[in-house]
Amino acid sequence: MLLFVICEIMFFGGLISAYLVGKAAALDAGGTWPPADQPRFSIGSTAFITAVLLLSGWIMSRTNKTQREPKGKNPTLKLLVFAIGLGSFFVIFQGYEWARLIQFGLTMQSSTYGGFFYLIVGTHALHVIVGLASLIYAYIQLKNDRLTSGVLGASRIFWYFVVGLWPVLYVTVYLL
């Protein structure tokens, strides 16, 4: 899982680099970034869901301790449900934000800005969904007393990656 996460970090590094090059090219050509005719992001609401996702990551970190306790099954199940719930809220809220941005005219075809936004944020959303599936799988395995530390550990590592990547994307795409 660590090797996979390292590859994913390089992949997102390429996406971020392309975004920054596209932004620099638009500014060098005398344009604005984001383009004047494109809607602006809701910084406050996105900061809120950033906090929600970070809380999910912190909750997931607590499973490392509860899993090793003698009566750790129930506390770990509860923590997994909470982490899954917060991660799901993040994805649902992002979907709502996307629908709002599309209504205001920001699409993949509306500008390079829109294309980069949906590519980067959409790829992250896909990773969050895969991470949630991994957490749900770990939950089911634990519920049926078949969870191994390797499964939960791999799920935890991938979730840390997804959670830790988002603030970088938030700052790069929303704030810079």
Secondary structure, 3 states (H helix, E strand, C coil): CHHHHHHHHHHHHHHHHHHHHHHHHHHHCCCCCCCCCCCCCCHHHHHHHHHHHHHHHHHHHHHHHHCCCCCCHHHHHHHHHHHHHHHHHHHHHHHHHHHHHHHCCCCCCCCHHHHHHHHHHHHHHHHHHHHHHHHHHHHHHHHCCCCCHHHHHHHHHHHHHHHHHHHHHHHHHHHC
